[in-house]
Amino acid sequence: MSESSQFRNLAIIAHVDHGKTSLVDQLLKAGGTYRDNQEVQERAMDSMDLEREKGITIKAKNTSIVWNGYTINIVDTPGHADFGAEVERVMKMVDGVILVVDAYEGPQAQTRFVLRKALQEGLLPIIVVNKIDRPFADVPRVHDQVMELLIELEATEEQFDAPFCYGSARDGYFMNSMEGEPPVDCTPLLEQIVKRIPEPKNADPEADLVMLISNIAWDDYVGRVAIGRITSGRVQKGDTLYLLGQDGQKTQGKVTKLFEYSGLNTTDSAVGIAGNIIGLSGFEDVDIGQTLVQDPDAPALPFVDIEPPTVQMEISINDGPFVGLDGKNVTSRVIRERLMREMRTNISIKVEDGDLAGVFTVSARGTMQISVLVEQMRREQFELLVSRPKVIYKEVDGHRYEPYETTFIEVPSEYANGAVRILGNRRGLLESMDTTDSGRTLIQAVLPTRGLIGFEFELVNLTSGHGIFSHMFKEYAPYAGEIVTRLYSTLISLSSGVARPYALQAIEERGSLFIAPGDEVYEGMLVGENPKPLDIAVNPTKEKHLTNHRSANKNDSIQLTPPRAFTIERAIEYIEGDELVEVTPHFIRMRKRILDTVARKRNTSRDKQADKG
């Protein structure tokens, strides 16, 4: 076996919650990452706290196992469309993919999105039908759906001839057929990987070094670490290399350290050879998409095209009355540095300075991607103000064009009409609607990206959490017209102080509350929702005047409905254009842009006059 032929490089792709991270856990176990007496850590590859809490993979990560003399490099990739760029760039590091499909749900929108990218790169798939033991699993139907999908995505004959494995990643077994001996472990899948995934192409260890940078990591000791697959040649510590930018710029540097990915850890390596996925340090300004070469006259390798950002939001300094009371990082300088650092390691996010000091425009593929960034910053002791997401428009032949998404919805059939009604309210165009034998309806529609803002929460409320929703970017098309995504107005605090039970009892008669007794509030803060079309100013800090007949203890008998809780993602999709979300390490508050009641009314009147004029 030659040096390069021992490597198998693959990515695992799937829709959210179809089990790919659990599958990686089982492969790590099969590859000896865990000792026999060691407890297996669930979702081992999801190292970020946010990933564990949300149950999704956000950052593409590398690991490897050694099995029967083969080094199998595995890249665990996100399944949510908003993190599509994480998926797209790893396609340049691998030679094949494992497509994980739920035995009940079948292939979903993100499955199509990522699989299409993999097939376009010429990668060979292995299909894993997972969760065959779940209730209502329909393996023959899902098998046929995957075959139809391969035809639809114009797979080559070799790609179409993909082997199938069936099993349960949770329970750690796979088999090549639904018939025969009962399954025991992951051996059938590992055998398929070695047999089906080709060895790295043209990986000549004796040629000059060429390596495409597909990811960036950070090490506290050596700084930026460039991650990628060595296309040809070999590299070791002390080598002089040239960094080629996409714009033709050339920078010379020296390799200070080499890393390999083994199990759950990175290990120092003496040498990296063609075909392997490694990390190396020594190039401070390295960026994703650049090429490292030994010969300064060698051409740069092409990089994968990334889907364009379709939404943008403003992130700014907290200018509210509670600024600095909860977080440590509150200045414009530290916020800007953090956003710029994110842009360097996340190629699908774009950060620009706004027109006003302390305001930054962040563009991305979706609302979740920005909300995850804000949540990370919150945990790093930042205080921020975040605006409602806006789509990015384009001018085409003098007309305004906006992004559209292909939307896939699956709901219990009794909610199908309600889901179609929501789509209609958001300017969606129904493309197909089918009912399955299990009593669920599958809906496919094209929807303006604007219509997706807040859509998932409306669908969850409609179906009591039983609706499944996914989407993928389709195209830019003519502006669809006005879309109303929030039907109700808000209750706004007139005063600052501590919310009182007596005041909240009166306010609750006007709508639903966002705050509870004892919460700190300030003027201009949203404290509830009003079902009528006009915002109402209220005083949540008002106390009951005590008399000889009214005692303070009477407050104890006040019964209030628990306030509505908001996540960051829910809050930024709830607010309107004249409102902001205040995010601090321990609080999420919604507020008006202009806090002063009189100044806000004056500004509203001025806007109305301007509209009339």
C-alpha positions, 0 to 999 in steps of 0.5 A, a space after each residue: 500500500 502506497 503512502 497516499 492510498 492508505 487515506 480515505 477522506 469523507 464528509 458526512 452530510 444530512 438534514 438536521 437531526 437525522 443522526 450524522 453526529 451520532 454516526 460519527 460517535 460510533 465510528 470513533 468508537 469503532 476506530 478505538 478512540 475510546 478505551 474499552 472501559 471508557 464512557 462514550 461521550 455522546 455528540 463528541 464532535 459537537 464541542 461548542 456549548 451552543 451545538 449541544 444545546 440546540 442539537 445541531 452542528 454549526 462548525 465543520 470539524 475534522 477527526 480521523 480513525 485508523 481501521 485495518 491499516 487505513 486512516 479515515 479522515 471524517 469531516 462532520 458538517 452542519 445540516 442547517 441551510 444557514 451554515 451551508 458555506 461550512 458544508 461547501 468548502 469541505 467538499 474540496 477536502 474530501 473524495 466521497 460523502 456519507 449521506 445520512 437519511 432518516 428512515 421515516 422522514 427521507 431526504 429533506 431540503 438541506 440533503 438536496 442542497 449539500 448532496 448537489 454540491 457533493 455531486 457537482 464536485 464529482 464525489 462518490 456517495 454512500 447512503 446510510 438509511 438511519 433510524 430503521 428502528 423508529 416508529 413508522 420507518 419506511 425503508 423501501 420508500 426512503 430508498 426509492 426517494 434517495 434514488 429519485 433524488 440522485 436522478 433529479 440532481 443529475 448524478 453520474 452513472 457511478 454516483 447513482 450506483 451508490 451502496 446502501 447501508 441500513 441501521 441505527 447510529 444510536 445503537 451502533 449497528 449497520 448492515 448492507 441489506 435489510 435481510 439476513 443475519 442480525 446486525 452487530 456493529 459498524 463493520 459493514 459501513 467501514 468496509 463500504 468506506 474503504 471499498 467505495 471512497 477512492 484514495 486521494 487523486 493524483 496525491 504524489 508525495 514526491 511532487 512539490 507541495 500544493 495544499 488548498 486551505 479549506 478551514 481556519 482554526 485558532 491555537 492559543 500558542 501558535 495563532 491561526 492554523 490553516 486546515 486542508 488536504 495536501 493535494 501533492 507533496 509533503 511538508 514538515 516543520 521549518 519548510 518555506 512555503 508560499 501563500 497564494 491569494 485568490 487575487 494573485 497576491 503571494 506571501 512567503 512564510 515558514 511552517 512553525 507547527 504541524 497538526 493531525 486530527 486523531 479521534 477527538 484531539 489534535 496531535 503534533 505531527 512530524 510530517 504531512 504527506 499527500 492525501 492527508 488532511 492536516 493543520 499547519 501554522 506559521 502564516 498569520 494572514 492565511 485565509 480560507 480559499 488560499 493555496 499553499 505551495 512549495 514552488 512560488 510559480 505554481 498556480 492557485 487552486 480553484 475554490 468552491 463558489 459560496 452561496 451569496 448572503 441573502 439577509 443582513 442585520 445591524 449589530 451596534 453598541 448598547 446605548 440603553 440605560 443599563 449599558 455595562 451593568 451585565 457585560 464587560 465588552 461594551 465598546 465599539 472597538 471590541 465589538 468591531 474586533 470580534 466581528 472582524 475575527 468572525 469574518 476571517 473564519 466564517 466565509 459566509 458572513 460579511 461585516 461592514 462598518 455602518 454609516 453611524 459610529 458603533 453600528 456594523 452591518 452583518 450579512 449572512 445566509 440566514 437569520 439563525 447564522 447571525 443569531 448564533 454569532 450573537 449568542 456566542 458573543 453574549 457568552 463572551 460577555 458582550 453587550 449588543 443591540 441587534 436589528 430586525 433582519 432585512 433581505 439584500 435586494 438587487 437592481 436588475 434592469 431598473 427593477 428591484 429583485 429579492 432572494 427567493 427560497 424553495 421551502 419544504 414543509 411536512 405537517 400532520 394532514 389536519 394542519 395542511 390548510 393552515 400551513 398553506 394559508 401561512 404560505 399565502 400570507 407570506 407571498 408563497 407560491 405552492 408548487 406541490 402538495 402530497 399526502 403520505 400513508 402515515 397521515 402527513 402532508 408534504 408541501 413544496 413552495 417558493 417563498 420570498 426570503 422575507 417571508 421566512 422571517 418568523 415563519 418557523 415559529 408560526 408553523 410550530 404554533 400552528 402544529 403544536 411543534 409537529 411541523 417540519 420546515 426546511 428551505 434552500 436558496 433558489 434565485 433572485 426574482 422580482 419583488 413580491 410586494 408587501 409582507 406582514 409578518 407581525 400581526 400585533 402591536 406592542 405594549 411599551 414602558 413609559 417609565 424606568 424602575 422595577 415592574 410591580 404586580 399591581 401594574 402588570 395585572 392592569 397591563 395584562 388586561 390589554 395583552 400578553 406580558 414579556 416581563 414578570 414582577 421584579 424585572 428591571 424595565 426602562 422607558 421605551 422597552 417592550 413589555 408586552 404584546 397588544 392585539 390591537 393595531 396600535 402600540 400602547 404606552 404603559 407604566 409597569 412600575 406603578 404601585 398601589 396606593 395604600 390606605 387603611 382599608 388596603 394592605 400591601 399583602 393584597 399584592 400576594 393574591 395577584 395571579 399573572 400569566 407567566 411571561 412569554 420567553 424569547 430566544 435571541 432568534 425569536 426576538 430578532 424575528 419578532 421586532 419591527 424595523 423601529 425596534 431593537 433587541 438588547 442582548 447581554 450575558 444574562 438578559 434579552 430585552 426588546 426595545 424601541 430604537 428611540 427610547 424617549 416617548 415624546 421624541 419617538 412620537 415626534 419622530 413618528 409624526 415627522 415620518 407621516 408628514 414626509 410620507 404625505 409630502 
